[in-house]
């Protein structure tokens, strides 16, 4: 397999993992309504950062960056909203 | 300011935010030793994904990707270890 192709596959799997990782955390908080141990500051920083990655992707017209960060922003914002509501 | 320069600044600030976001979560868990609300599955997926981003950066010889993901891997691994130890 070409070096470049393998690199692209690694990047693709990495993007899927770091994006979907927030799904189990969202589901856990959604079910338990308990957010005591979750850091509000982390999710404020993460949502701001992921939003800027989305802007970055839009400016570069990079569809993979837009897609990965768009999905991550929805998930991290949802966790942040649950944290604010159930703190 | 040139379009490209502003785009690079946005990406740089985004990288700093999404990397350092895990510091407050690590400190919270370190102080409280309480990890009940934190999803083990999230940190397993995140550590695997960030590790693959690090490999991706190494293969592309991209220093920014290596640095950001190297730091993130240390922080997310530390949170995962505390989660396993204090679950």
Backbone of each chain as nested JSON, in Angstrom:
{
  "chains": [
    {"id": "A", "residues": [
      {"number": 1, "name": "UNK", "atoms": {"N": [0.853, -1.205, 0.0], "CA": [0.0, 0.0, 0.0], "C": [0.887, 1.253, 0.0]}},
      {"number": 2, "name": "UNK", "atoms": {"N": [0.551, 2.207, -0.813], "CA": [1.356, 3.432, -0.904], "C": [1.409, 4.126, 0.461]}},
      {"number": 3, "name": "UNK", "atoms": {"N": [2.558, 4.731, 0.733], "CA": [2.774, 5.449, 1.995], "C": [1.682, 6.505, 2.209]}},
      {"number": 4, "name": "UNK", "atoms": {"N": [1.368, 7.23, 1.118], "CA": [0.398, 8.322, 1.219], "C": [-1.004, 7.809, 1.52]}},
      {"number": 5, "name": "UNK", "atoms": {"N": [-1.37, 6.686, 0.879], "CA": [-2.702, 6.116, 1.093], "C": [-2.863, 5.685, 2.545]}},
      {"number": 6, "name": "UNK", "atoms": {"N": [-1.822, 5.012, 3.093], "CA": [-1.894, 4.56, 4.482], "C": [-2.009, 5.769, 5.416]}},
      {"number": 7, "name": "UNK", "atoms": {"N": [-1.246, 6.828, 5.124], "CA": [-1.317, 8.045, 5.932], "C": [-2.733, 8.612, 5.921]}},
      {"number": 8, "name": "UNK", "atoms": {"N": [-3.36, 8.621, 4.735], "CA": [-4.731, 9.148, 4.633], "C": [-5.725, 8.297, 5.409]}},
      {"number": 9, "name": "UNK", "atoms": {"N": [-5.534, 6.972, 5.367], "CA": [-6.43, 6.072, 6.114], "C": [-6.269, 6.323, 7.619]}},
      {"number": 10, "name": "UNK", "atoms": {"N": [-5.01, 6.493, 8.07], "CA": [-4.756, 6.763, 9.493], "C": [-5.449, 8.063, 9.904]}},
      {"number": 11, "name": "UNK", "atoms": {"N": [-5.337, 9.095, 9.088], "CA": [-5.979, 10.376, 9.38], "C": [-7.494, 10.251, 9.416]}},
      {"number": 12, "name": "UNK", "atoms": {"N": [-8.026, 9.448, 8.512], "CA": [-9.48, 9.256, 8.422], "C": [-10.005, 8.544, 9.672]}},
      {"number": 13, "name": "UNK", "atoms": {"N": [-9.321, 7.455, 10.09], "CA": [-9.737, 6.72, 11.293], "C": [-9.573, 7.622, 12.529]}},
      {"number": 14, "name": "UNK", "atoms": {"N": [-8.486, 8.4, 12.568], "CA": [-8.256, 9.331, 13.677], "C": [-9.413, 10.326, 13.781]}},
      {"number": 15, "name": "UNK", "atoms": {"N": [-9.827, 10.885, 12.641], "CA": [-10.908, 11.876, 12.618], "C": [-12.22, 11.263, 13.108]}},
      {"number": 16, "name": "UNK", "atoms": {"N": [-12.511, 10.034, 12.668], "CA": [-13.748, 9.365, 13.096], "C": [-13.728, 9.15, 14.617]}},
      {"number": 17, "name": "UNK", "atoms": {"N": [-12.586, 8.681, 15.147], "CA": [-12.487, 8.393, 16.583], "C": [-12.614, 9.665, 17.437]}},
      {"number": 18, "name": "UNK", "atoms": {"N": [-11.865, 10.719, 17.069], "CA": [-11.892, 11.927, 17.915], "C": [-13.222, 12.675, 17.785]}},
      {"number": 19, "name": "UNK", "atoms": {"N": [-13.952, 12.425, 16.698], "CA": [-15.262, 13.072, 16.533], "C": [-16.344, 12.311, 17.298]}},
      {"number": 20, "name": "UNK", "atoms": {"N": [-16.391, 10.984, 17.108], "CA": [-17.455, 10.185, 17.71], "C": [-17.2, 9.883, 19.191]}},
      {"number": 21, "name": "UNK", "atoms": {"N": [-15.993, 10.172, 19.681], "CA": [-15.674, 9.92, 21.094], "C": [-16.658, 10.621, 22.03]}},
      {"number": 22, "name": "UNK", "atoms": {"N": [-17.212, 11.75, 21.57], "CA": [-18.102, 12.517, 22.454], "C": [-19.511, 11.926, 22.536]}},
      {"number": 23, "name": "UNK", "atoms": {"N": [-19.836, 10.98, 21.656], "CA": [-21.167, 10.367, 21.689], "C": [-21.408, 9.615, 23.01]}},
      {"number": 24, "name": "UNK", "atoms": {"N": [-20.49, 8.704, 23.453], "CA": [-20.755, 8.019, 24.731], "C": [-20.847, 8.981, 25.929]}},
      {"number": 25, "name": "UNK", "atoms": {"N": [-20.058, 10.079, 25.899], "CA": [-20.152, 11.04, 27.008], "C": [-21.502, 11.756, 26.984]}},
      {"number": 26, "name": "UNK", "atoms": {"N": [-21.962, 12.117, 25.786], "CA": [-23.269, 12.758, 25.667], "C": [-24.37, 11.828, 26.179]}},
      {"number": 27, "name": "UNK", "atoms": {"N": [-24.333, 10.553, 25.746], "CA": [-25.371, 9.591, 26.14], "C": [-25.369, 9.36, 27.65]}},
      {"number": 28, "name": "UNK", "atoms": {"N": [-24.155, 9.306, 28.233], "CA": [-24.037, 9.084, 29.676], "C": [-24.698, 10.232, 30.45]}},
      {"number": 29, "name": "UNK", "atoms": {"N": [-24.374, 11.452, 30.045], "CA": [-24.922, 12.624, 30.732], "C": [-26.428, 12.743, 30.474]}},
      {"number": 30, "name": "UNK", "atoms": {"N": [-26.845, 12.405, 29.256], "CA": [-28.259, 12.455, 28.887], "C": [-29.074, 11.503, 29.764]}},
      {"number": 31, "name": "UNK", "atoms": {"N": [-28.52, 10.288, 29.984], "CA": [-29.241, 9.269, 30.762], "C": [-29.236, 9.578, 32.254]}},
      {"number": 32, "name": "UNK", "atoms": {"N": [-28.045, 9.935, 32.781], "CA": [-27.917, 10.081, 34.234], "C": [-28.323, 11.469, 34.743]}},
      {"number": 33, "name": "UNK", "atoms": {"N": [-28.267, 12.475, 33.854], "CA": [-28.539, 13.88, 34.233], "C": [-27.571, 14.332, 35.321]}},
      {"number": 34, "name": "UNK", "atoms": {"N": [-26.453, 13.628, 35.442], "CA": [-25.464, 13.975, 36.462], "C": [-24.198, 14.479, 35.759]}},
      {"number": 35, "name": "UNK", "atoms": {"N": [-23.75, 15.677, 36.13], "CA": [-22.605, 16.282, 35.439], "C": [-21.565, 16.84, 36.406]}},
      {"number": 36, "name": "UNK", "atoms": {"N": [-21.671, 16.444, 37.664], "CA": [-20.809, 16.998, 38.719], "C": [-19.316, 16.908, 38.375]}},
      {"number": 37, "name": "UNK", "atoms": {"N": [-18.88, 15.758, 37.86], "CA": [-17.443, 15.534, 37.638], "C": [-16.935, 16.116, 36.316]}},
      {"number": 38, "name": "UNK", "atoms": {"N": [-17.861, 16.643, 35.514], "CA": [-17.467, 17.177, 34.204], "C": [-17.093, 18.643, 34.342]}},
      {"number": 39, "name": "UNK", "atoms": {"N": [-15.968, 19.015, 33.721], "CA": [-15.47, 20.381, 33.839], "C": [-16.17, 21.32, 32.855]}},
      {"number": 40, "name": "UNK", "atoms": {"N": [-16.891, 22.311, 33.409], "CA": [-17.551, 23.322, 32.572], "C": [-16.512, 24.065, 31.735]}},
      {"number": 41, "name": "UNK", "atoms": {"N": [-15.368, 24.41, 32.372], "CA": [-14.32, 25.161, 31.679], "C": [-13.796, 24.379, 30.473]}},
      {"number": 42, "name": "UNK", "atoms": {"N": [-13.649, 23.033, 30.655], "CA": [-13.192, 22.219, 29.522], "C": [-14.128, 22.368, 28.334]}},
      {"number": 43, "name": "UNK", "atoms": {"N": [-15.437, 22.255, 28.568], "CA": [-16.376, 22.283, 27.444], "C": [-16.536, 23.678, 26.857]}},
      {"number": 44, "name": "UNK", "atoms": {"N": [-16.35, 24.725, 27.687], "CA": [-16.36, 26.091, 27.144], "C": [-15.172, 26.281, 26.194]}},
      {"number": 45, "name": "UNK", "atoms": {"N": [-13.989, 25.825, 26.634], "CA": [-12.783, 25.956, 25.801], "C": [-12.878, 25.086, 24.552]}},
      {"number": 46, "name": "UNK", "atoms": {"N": [-13.384, 23.868, 24.73], "CA": [-13.487, 22.932, 23.617], "C": [-14.467, 23.434, 22.554]}},
      {"number": 47, "name": "UNK", "atoms": {"N": [-15.636, 23.914, 22.989], "CA": [-16.621, 24.438, 22.031], "C": [-16.047, 25.639, 21.283]}},
      {"number": 48, "name": "UNK", "atoms": {"N": [-15.365, 26.545, 21.99], "CA": [-14.762, 27.711, 21.321], "C": [-13.712, 27.256, 20.317]}},
      {"number": 49, "name": "UNK", "atoms": {"N": [-12.848, 26.324, 20.74], "CA": [-11.782, 25.845, 19.864], "C": [-12.324, 25.126, 18.642]}},
      {"number": 50, "name": "UNK", "atoms": {"N": [-13.309, 24.252, 18.851], "CA": [-13.874, 23.488, 17.732], "C": [-14.61, 24.441, 16.775]}},
      {"number": 51, "name": "UNK", "atoms": {"N": [-15.255, 25.481, 17.33], "CA": [-15.907, 26.481, 16.484], "C": [-14.863, 27.17, 15.582]}},
      {"number": 52, "name": "UNK", "atoms": {"N": [-13.704, 27.505, 16.172], "CA": [-12.639, 28.139, 15.378], "C": [-12.065, 27.18, 14.331]}},
      {"number": 53, "name": "UNK", "atoms": {"N": [-11.972, 25.876, 14.66], "CA": [-11.553, 24.883, 13.656], "C": [-12.542, 24.842, 12.498]}},
      {"number": 54, "name": "UNK", "atoms": {"N": [-13.836, 24.993, 12.813], "CA": [-14.884, 24.999, 11.783], "C": [-14.694, 26.216, 10.872]}},
      {"number": 55, "name": "UNK", "atoms": {"N": [-14.432, 27.393, 11.477], "CA": [-14.177, 28.613, 10.701], "C": [-12.937, 28.415, 9.82]}},
      {"number": 56, "name": "UNK", "atoms": {"N": [-11.908, 27.809, 10.419], "CA": [-10.666, 27.51, 9.697], "C": [-10.958, 26.639, 8.469]}},
      {"number": 57, "name": "UNK", "atoms": {"N": [-11.746, 25.589, 8.665], "CA": [-12.12, 24.688, 7.579], "C": [-12.925, 25.399, 6.497]}},
      {"number": 58, "name": "UNK", "atoms": {"N": [-13.83, 26.301, 6.92], "CA": [-14.642, 27.063, 5.962], "C": [-13.744, 27.961, 5.119]}},
      {"number": 59, "name": "UNK", "atoms": {"N": [-12.766, 28.624, 5.78], "CA": [-11.869, 29.544, 5.064], "C": [-10.959, 28.8, 4.087]}},
      {"number": 60, "name": "UNK", "atoms": {"N": [-10.58, 27.567, 4.457], "CA": [-9.733, 26.767, 3.552], "C": [-10.567, 25.967, 2.556]}},
      {"number": 61, "name": "UNK", "atoms": {"N": [-11.917, 26.038, 2.706], "CA": [-12.855, 25.228, 1.919], "C": [-12.465, 23.744, 1.985]}},
      {"number": 62, "name": "UNK", "atoms": {"N": [-12.087, 23.31, 3.213], "CA": [-11.729, 21.904, 3.415], "C": [-12.929, 21.161, 3.982]}},
      {"number": 63, "name": "UNK", "atoms": {"N": [-13.544, 20.326, 3.145], "CA": [-14.75, 19.622, 3.575], "C": [-14.497, 18.686, 4.765]}},
      {"number": 64, "name": "UNK", "atoms": {"N": [-13.368, 17.897, 4.795], "CA": [-13.141, 17.022, 5.963], "C": [-13.042, 17.806, 7.272]}},
      {"number": 65, "name": "UNK", "atoms": {"N": [-12.35, 18.974, 7.263], "CA": [-12.215, 19.77, 8.493], "C": [-13.584, 20.31, 8.919]}},
      {"number": 66, "name": "UNK", "atoms": {"N": [-14.369, 20.78, 7.938], "CA": [-15.718, 21.291, 8.256], "C": [-16.591, 20.197, 8.849]}},
      {"number": 67, "name": "UNK", "atoms": {"N": [-16.594, 19.018, 8.204], "CA": [-17.478, 17.924, 8.624], "C": [-17.117, 17.461, 10.039]}},
      {"number": 68, "name": "UNK", "atoms": {"N": [-15.82, 17.133, 10.25], "CA": [-15.388, 16.611, 11.55], "C": [-15.691, 17.612, 12.662]}},
      {"number": 69, "name": "UNK", "atoms": {"N": [-15.392, 18.888, 12.426], "CA": [-15.576, 19.875, 13.478], "C": [-17.032, 20.298, 13.635]}},
      {"number": 70, "name": "UNK", "atoms": {"N": [-17.809, 20.223, 12.552], "CA": [-19.239, 20.503, 12.647], "C": [-19.917, 19.489, 13.561]}},
      {"number": 71, "name": "UNK", "atoms": {"N": [-19.609, 18.209, 13.337], "CA": [-20.205, 17.142, 14.158], "C": [-19.723, 17.267, 15.612]}},
      {"number": 72, "name": "UNK", "atoms": {"N": [-18.405, 17.492, 15.794], "CA": [-17.852, 17.619, 17.15], "C": [-18.476, 18.802, 17.882]}},
      {"number": 73, "name": "UNK", "atoms": {"N": [-18.715, 19.913, 17.149], "CA": [-19.3, 21.096, 17.784], "C": [-20.706, 20.799, 18.301]}},
      {"number": 74, "name": "UNK", "atoms": {"N": [-21.506, 20.084, 17.503], "CA": [-22.866, 19.734, 17.927], "C": [-22.821, 18.899, 19.218]}},
      {"number": 75, "name": "UNK", "atoms": {"N": [-21.92, 17.894, 19.248], "CA": [-21.834, 16.991, 20.401], "C": [-21.32, 17.699, 21.654]}},
      {"number": 76, "name": "UNK", "atoms": {"N": [-20.257, 18.512, 21.497], "CA": [-19.68, 19.182, 22.672], "C": [-20.62, 20.274, 23.183]}},
      {"number": 77, "name": "UNK", "atoms": {"N": [-21.334, 20.945, 22.258], "CA": [-22.316, 21.948, 22.684], "C": [-23.456, 21.278, 23.457]}},
      {"number": 78, "name": "UNK", "atoms": {"N": [-23.879, 20.104, 22.989], "CA": [-24.962, 19.383, 23.671], "C": [-24.534, 19.005, 25.09]}},
      {"number": 79, "name": "UNK", "atoms": {"N": [-23.277, 18.556, 25.257], "CA": [-22.77, 18.21, 26.592], "C": [-22.701, 19.471, 27.457]}},
      {"number": 80, "name": "UNK", "atoms": {"N": [-22.247, 20.589, 26.865], "CA": [-22.162, 21.858, 27.602], "C": [-23.548, 22.311, 28.072]}},
      {"number": 81, "name": "UNK", "atoms": {"N": [-24.556, 22.194, 27.206], "CA": [-25.924, 22.589, 27.57], "C": [-26.425, 21.73, 28.735]}},
      {"number": 82, "name": "UNK", "atoms": {"N": [-26.164, 20.415, 28.678], "CA": [-26.59, 19.513, 29.76], "C": [-25.842, 19.847, 31.053]}},
      {"number": 83, "name": "UNK", "atoms": {"N": [-24.564, 20.216, 30.924], "CA": [-23.767, 20.601, 32.098], "C": [-24.36, 21.854, 32.751]}},
      {"number": 84, "name": "UNK", "atoms": {"N": [-24.731, 22.845, 31.931], "CA": [-25.302, 24.096, 32.455], "C": [-26.669, 23.814, 33.103]}},
      {"number": 85, "name": "UNK", "atoms": {"N": [-27.455, 22.936, 32.458], "CA": [-28.803, 22.662, 32.942], "C": [-28.818, 21.811, 34.222]}},
      {"number": 86, "name": "UNK", "atoms": {"N": [-27.875, 20.887, 34.349], "CA": [-27.903, 19.938, 35.475], "C": [-26.718, 20.083, 36.404]}},
      {"number": 87, "name": "UNK", "atoms": {"N": [-26.172, 21.276, 36.536], "CA": [-24.964, 21.373, 37.376], "C": [-25.312, 21.378, 38.86]}}
    ]},
    {"id": "B", "residues": [
      {"number": 1, "name": "UNK", "atoms": {"N": [-5.037, 42.842, 6.907], "CA": [-4.324, 41.573, 7.126], "C": [-4.674, 40.587, 6.006]}},
      {"number": 2, "name": "UNK", "atoms": {"N": [-3.669, 39.909, 5.507], "CA": [-3.902, 38.953, 4.419], "C": [-4.865, 37.858, 4.876]}},
      {"number": 3, "name": "UNK", "atoms": {"N": [-5.677, 37.391, 3.928], "CA": [-6.66, 36.335, 4.208], "C": [-5.971, 35.111, 4.801]}},
      {"number": 4, "name": "UNK", "atoms": {"N": [-4.815, 34.754, 4.207], "CA": [-4.113, 33.539, 4.628], "C": [-3.558, 33.67, 6.055]}},
      {"number": 5, "name": "UNK", "atoms": {"N": [-3.025, 34.853, 6.371], "CA": [-2.474, 35.076, 7.708], "C": [-3.559, 34.947, 8.77]}},
      {"number": 6, "name": "UNK", "atoms": {"N": [-4.725, 35.559, 8.499], "CA": [-5.834, 35.486, 9.462], "C": [-6.265, 34.03, 9.633]}},
      {"number": 7, "name": "UNK", "atoms": {"N": [-6.332, 33.284, 8.52], "CA": [-6.711, 31.866, 8.584], "C": [-5.721, 31.105, 9.469]}},
      {"number": 8, "name": "UNK", "atoms": {"N": [-4.42, 31.394, 9.307], "CA": [-3.411, 30.705, 10.117], "C": [-3.536, 31.045, 11.601]}},
      {"number": 9, "name": "UNK", "atoms": {"N": [-3.851, 32.319, 11.889], "CA": [-4.031, 32.736, 13.293], "C": [-5.237, 32.007, 13.901]}},
      {"number": 10, "name": "UNK", "atoms": {"N": [-6.332, 31.928, 13.11], "CA": [-7.541, 31.226, 13.583], "C": [-7.208, 29.761, 13.882]}},
      {"number": 11, "name": "UNK", "atoms": {"N": [-6.468, 29.112, 13.012], "CA": [-6.078, 27.717, 13.224], "C": [-5.184, 27.559, 14.447]}},
      {"number": 12, "name": "UNK", "atoms": {"N": [-4.3, 28.512, 14.645], "CA": [-3.378, 28.47, 15.783], "C": [-4.137, 28.61, 17.11]}},
      {"number": 13, "name": "UNK", "atoms": {"N": [-5.06, 29.586, 17.168], "CA": [-5.864, 29.779, 18.389], "C": [-6.755, 28.556, 18.627]}},
      {"number": 14, "name": "UNK", "atoms": {"N": [-7.327, 28.014, 17.541], "CA": [-8.166, 26.808, 17.644], "C": [-7.36, 25.656, 18.241]}},
      {"number": 15, "name": "UNK", "atoms": {"N": [-6.128, 25.468, 17.761], "CA": [-5.273, 24.37, 18.24], "C": [-4.95, 24.541, 19.719]}},
      {"number": 16, "name": "UNK", "atoms": {"N": [-4.644, 25.773, 20.129], "CA": [-4.335, 26.021, 21.543], "C": [-5.553, 25.699, 22.414]}},
      {"number": 17, "name": "UNK", "atoms": {"N": [-6.74, 26.159, 21.977], "CA": [-7.955, 25.937, 22.778], "C": [-8.318, 24.458, 22.888]}},
      {"number": 18, "name": "UNK", "atoms": {"N": [-8.309, 23.733, 21.756], "CA": [-8.743, 22.332, 21.818], "C": [-7.692, 21.449, 22.513]}},
      {"number": 19, "name": "UNK", "atoms": {"N": [-6.435, 21.93, 22.583], "CA": [-5.403, 21.165, 23.281], "C": [-5.459, 21.418, 24.79]}},
      {"number": 20, "name": "UNK", "atoms": {"N": [-5.509, 22.697, 25.168], "CA": [-5.45, 23.05, 26.597], "C": [-6.8, 22.854, 27.299]}},
      {"number": 21, "name": "UNK", "atoms": {"N": [-7.875, 22.636, 26.533], "CA": [-9.204, 22.439, 27.133], "C": [-9.195, 21.303, 28.157]}},
      {"number": 22, "name": "UNK", "atoms": {"N": [-8.307, 20.308, 27.953], "CA": [-8.308, 19.144, 28.842], "C": [-7.597, 19.41, 30.173]}},
      {"number": 23, "name": "UNK", "atoms": {"N": [-6.881, 20.543, 30.28], "CA": [-6.192, 20.867, 31.541], "C": [-7.192, 21.053, 32.694]}},
      {"number": 24, "name": "UNK", "atoms": {"N": [-8.251, 21.907, 32.531], "CA": [-9.192, 22.043, 33.655], "C": [-9.882, 20.732, 34.047]}},
      {"number": 25, "name": "UNK", "atoms": {"N": [-10.159, 19.873, 33.048], "CA": [-10.79, 18.579, 33.386], "C": [-9.818, 17.697, 34.17]}},
      {"number": 26, "name": "UNK", "atoms": {"N": [-8.547, 17.695, 33.74], "CA": [-7.548, 16.915, 34.464], "C": [-7.421, 17.42, 35.908]}},
      {"number": 27, "name": "UNK", "atoms": {"N": [-7.328, 18.749, 36.081], "CA": [-7.159, 19.325, 37.427], "C": [-8.363, 19.011, 38.318]}},
      {"number": 28, "name": "UNK", "atoms": {"N": [-9.568, 19.071, 37.713], "CA": [-10.794, 18.792, 38.481], "C": [-10.774, 17.351, 39.01]}},
      {"number": 29, "name": "UNK", "atoms": {"N": [-10.452, 16.42, 38.122], "CA": [-10.443, 15.008, 38.508], "C": [-9.291, 14.725, 39.483]}},
      {"number": 30, "name": "UNK", "atoms": {"N": [-8.158, 15.388, 39.267], "CA": [-6.996, 15.226, 40.141], "C": [-7.332, 15.664, 41.569]}},
      {"number": 31, "name": "UNK", "atoms": {"N": [-8.048, 16.794, 41.68], "CA": [-8.382, 17.338, 43.005], "C": [-9.482, 16.543, 43.685]}},
      {"number": 32, "name": "UNK", "atoms": {"N": [-10.56, 16.243, 42.943], "CA": [-11.732, 15.624, 43.576], "C": [-11.615, 14.103, 43.681]}},
      {"number": 33, "name": "UNK", "atoms": {"N": [-10.787, 13.484, 42.818], "CA": [-10.677, 12.004, 42.733], "C": [-12.029, 11.38, 42.413]}},
      {"number": 34, "name": "UNK", "atoms": {"N": [-12.947, 12.18, 41.865], "CA": [-14.274, 11.691, 41.53], "C": [-14.435, 11.694, 40.011]}},
      {"number": 35, "name": "UNK", "atoms": {"N": [-14.784, 10.527, 39.455], "CA": [-14.846, 10.413, 37.988], "C": [-16.142, 9.742, 37.514]}},
      {"number": 36, "name": "UNK", "atoms": {"N": [-17.115, 9.66, 38.425], "CA": [-18.357, 8.937, 38.124], "C": [-19.027, 9.39, 36.825]}},
      {"number": 37, "name": "UNK", "atoms": {"N": [-19.097, 10.708, 36.607], "CA": [-19.84, 11.237, 35.452], "C": [-19.046, 11.241, 34.157]}},
      {"number": 38, "name": "UNK", "atoms": {"N": [-17.764, 10.882, 34.251], "CA": [-16.908, 10.904, 33.063], "C": [-16.99, 9.565, 32.344]}},
      {"number": 39, "name": "UNK", "atoms": {"N": [-17.154, 9.621, 31.015], "CA": [-17.313, 8.409, 30.225], "C": [-15.958, 7.764, 29.911]}},
      {"number": 40, "name": "UNK", "atoms": {"N": [-15.771, 6.546, 30.418], "CA": [-14.553, 5.773, 30.13], "C": [-14.418, 5.561, 28.625]}},
      {"number": 41, "name": "UNK", "atoms": {"N": [-15.543, 5.222, 27.973], "CA": [-15.522, 4.948, 26.539], "C": [-15.066, 6.184, 25.751]}},
      {"number": 42, "name": "UNK", "atoms": {"N": [-15.518, 7.375, 26.187], "CA": [-15.081, 8.607, 25.511], "C": [-13.567, 8.727, 25.545]}},
      {"number": 43, "name": "UNK", "atoms": {"N": [-12.951, 8.519, 26.716], "CA": [-11.508, 8.716, 26.82], "C": [-10.713, 7.596, 26.142]}},
      {"number": 44, "name": "UNK", "atoms": {"N": [-11.284, 6.378, 26.09], "CA": [-10.631, 5.304, 25.336], "C": [-10.604, 5.655, 23.84]}},
      {"number": 45, "name": "UNK", "atoms": {"N": [-11.744, 6.141, 23.333], "CA": [-11.827, 6.5, 21.914], "C": [-10.956, 7.722, 21.616]}},
      {"number": 46, "name": "UNK", "atoms": {"N": [-10.994, 8.7, 22.52], "CA": [-10.236, 9.931, 22.317], "C": [-8.732, 9.657, 22.327]}},
      {"number": 47, "name": "UNK", "atoms": {"N": [-8.271, 8.864, 23.292], "CA": [-6.834, 8.546, 23.356], "C": [-6.395, 7.803, 22.102]}},
      {"number": 48, "name": "UNK", "atoms": {"N": [-7.208, 6.836, 21.641], "CA": [-6.858, 6.091, 20.424], "C": [-6.806, 7.039, 19.229]}},
      {"number": 49, "name": "UNK", "atoms": {"N": [-7.828, 7.895, 19.115], "CA": [-7.897, 8.827, 17.991], "C": [-6.747, 9.827, 17.994]}},
      {"number": 50, "name": "UNK", "atoms": {"N": [-6.448, 10.387, 19.164], "CA": [-5.371, 11.38, 19.263], "C": [-4.023, 10.708, 18.993]}},
      {"number": 51, "name": "UNK", "atoms": {"N": [-3.866, 9.447, 19.418], "CA": [-2.643, 8.696, 19.114], "C": [-2.476, 8.557, 17.596]}},
      {"number": 52, "name": "UNK", "atoms": {"N": [-3.587, 8.241, 16.908], "CA": [-3.521, 8.108, 15.445], "C": [-3.225, 9.45, 14.77]}},
      {"number": 53, "name": "UNK", "atoms": {"N": [-3.765, 10.563, 15.33], "CA": [-3.422, 11.892, 14.81], "C": [-1.925, 12.162, 14.962]}},
      {"number": 54, "name": "UNK", "atoms": {"N": [-1.369, 11.69, 16.066], "CA": [0.071, 11.857, 16.312], "C": [0.875, 11.08, 15.257]}},
      {"number": 55, "name": "UNK", "atoms": {"N": [0.456, 9.829, 14.99], "CA": [1.113, 9.018, 13.95], "C": [0.976, 9.716, 12.589]}},
      {"number": 56, "name": "UNK", "atoms": {"N": [-0.221, 10.249, 12.326], "CA": [-0.487, 10.986, 11.077], "C": [0.483, 12.165, 10.948]}},
      {"number": 57, "name": "UNK", "atoms": {"N": [0.642, 12.925, 12.03], "CA": [1.561, 14.073, 12.031], "C": [3.009, 13.653, 11.828]}},
      {"number": 58, "name": "UNK", "atoms": {"N": [3.395, 12.528, 12.443], "CA": [4.754, 12.005, 12.284], "C": [5.009, 11.621, 10.824]}},
      {"number": 59, "name": "UNK", "atoms": {"N": [4.011, 10.942, 10.217], "CA": [4.172, 10.493, 8.827], "C": [4.232, 11.668, 7.856]}},
      {"number": 60, "name": "UNK", "atoms": {"N": [3.49, 12.754, 8.187], "CA": [3.518, 13.945, 7.323], "C": [4.666, 14.881, 7.705]}},
      {"number": 61, "name": "UNK", "atoms": {"N": [5.391, 14.538, 8.777], "CA": [6.433, 15.411, 9.354], "C": [5.885, 16.818, 9.607]}},
      {"number": 62, "name": "UNK", "atoms": {"N": [4.629, 16.853, 10.135], "CA": [4.008, 18.141, 10.455], "C": [4.192, 18.422, 11.941]}},
      {"number": 63, "name": "UNK", "atoms": {"N": [5.067, 19.386, 12.248], "CA": [5.353, 19.688, 13.646], "C": [4.116, 20.179, 14.413]}},
      {"number": 64, "name": "UNK", "atoms": {"N": [3.272, 21.08, 13.826], "CA": [2.083, 21.519, 14.581], "C": [1.153, 20.359, 14.946]}},
      {"number": 65, "name": "UNK", "atoms": {"N": [0.941, 19.416, 14.006], "CA": [0.044, 18.275, 14.292], "C": [0.662, 17.392, 15.386]}},
      {"number": 66, "name": "UNK", "atoms": {"N": [1.989, 17.173, 15.314], "CA": [2.661, 16.36, 16.342], "C": [2.56, 17.019, 17.713]}},
      {"number": 67, "name": "UNK", "atoms": {"N": [2.857, 18.319, 17.768], "CA": [2.875, 19.035, 19.056], "C": [1.49, 19.042, 19.699]}},
      {"number": 68, "name": "UNK", "atoms": {"N": [0.475, 19.482, 18.921], "CA": [-0.883, 19.601, 19.476], "C": [-1.382, 18.239, 19.968]}},
      {"number": 69, "name": "UNK", "atoms": {"N": [-1.161, 17.193, 19.16], "CA": [-1.694, 15.881, 19.53], "C": [-0.841, 15.189, 20.59]}},
      {"number": 70, "name": "UNK", "atoms": {"N": [0.457, 15.494, 20.629], "CA": [1.318, 14.961, 21.685], "C": [0.857, 15.466, 23.048]}},
      {"number": 71, "name": "UNK", "atoms": {"N": [0.615, 16.78, 23.135], "CA": [0.154, 17.378, 24.398], "C": [-1.234, 16.846, 24.766]}},
      {"number": 72, "name": "UNK", "atoms": {"N": [-2.142, 16.801, 23.771], "CA": [-3.498, 16.308, 24.033], "C": [-3.472, 14.858, 24.499]}},
      {"number": 73, "name": "UNK", "atoms": {"N": [-2.587, 14.048, 23.9], "CA": [-2.502, 12.628, 24.286], "C": [-2.081, 12.492, 25.75]}},
      {"number": 74, "name": "UNK", "atoms": {"N": [-1.094, 13.284, 26.184], "CA": [-0.648, 13.227, 27.582], "C": [-1.811, 13.567, 28.522]}},
      {"number": 75, "name": "UNK", "atoms": {"N": [-2.556, 14.637, 28.194], "CA": [-3.657, 15.079, 29.06], "C": [-4.814, 14.081, 29.086]}},
      {"number": 76, "name": "UNK", "atoms": {"N": [-5.213, 13.574, 27.904], "CA": [-6.352, 12.651, 27.868], "C": [-5.972, 11.294, 28.483]}},
      {"number": 77, "name": "UNK", "atoms": {"N": [-4.708, 10.875, 28.309], "CA": [-4.251, 9.629, 28.949], "C": [-4.267, 9.783, 30.469]}},
      {"number": 78, "name": "UNK", "atoms": {"N": [-3.845, 10.968, 30.951], "CA": [-3.828, 11.212, 32.395], "C": [-5.253, 11.14, 32.97]}},
      {"number": 79, "name": "UNK", "atoms": {"N": [-6.226, 11.719, 32.228], "CA": [-7.629, 11.664, 32.676], "C": [-8.116, 10.21, 32.66]}},
      {"number": 80, "name": "UNK", "atoms": {"N": [-7.749, 9.46, 31.616], "CA": [-8.147, 8.049, 31.507], "C": [-7.578, 7.229, 32.674]}},
      {"number": 81, "name": "UNK", "atoms": {"N": [-6.316, 7.463, 33.01], "CA": [-5.684, 6.736, 34.122], "C": [-6.421, 7.048, 35.435]}},
      {"number": 82, "name": "UNK", "atoms": {"N": [-6.758, 8.32, 35.648], "CA": [-7.492, 8.696, 36.872], "C": [-8.886, 8.075, 36.874]}},
      {"number": 83, "name": "UNK", "atoms": {"N": [-9.514, 7.996, 35.706], "CA": [-10.841, 7.374, 35.591], "C": [-10.755, 5.89, 35.972]}},
      {"number": 84, "name": "UNK", "atoms": {"N": [-9.717, 5.195, 35.469], "CA": [-9.561, 3.764, 35.763], "C": [-9.261, 3.566, 37.252]}},
      {"number": 85, "name": "UNK", "atoms": {"N": [-8.434, 4.46, 37.802], "CA": [-8.024, 4.316, 39.198], "C": [-9.138, 4.654, 40.193]}},
      {"number": 86, "name": "UNK", "atoms": {"N": [-9.972, 5.622, 39.846], "CA": [-10.987, 6.093, 40.804], "C": [-12.411, 5.856, 40.339]}},
      {"number": 87, "name": "UNK", "atoms": {"N": [-12.644, 4.792, 39.581], "CA": [-14.011, 4.617, 39.068], "C": [-14.943, 4.037, 40.134]}}
    ]}
  ]
}
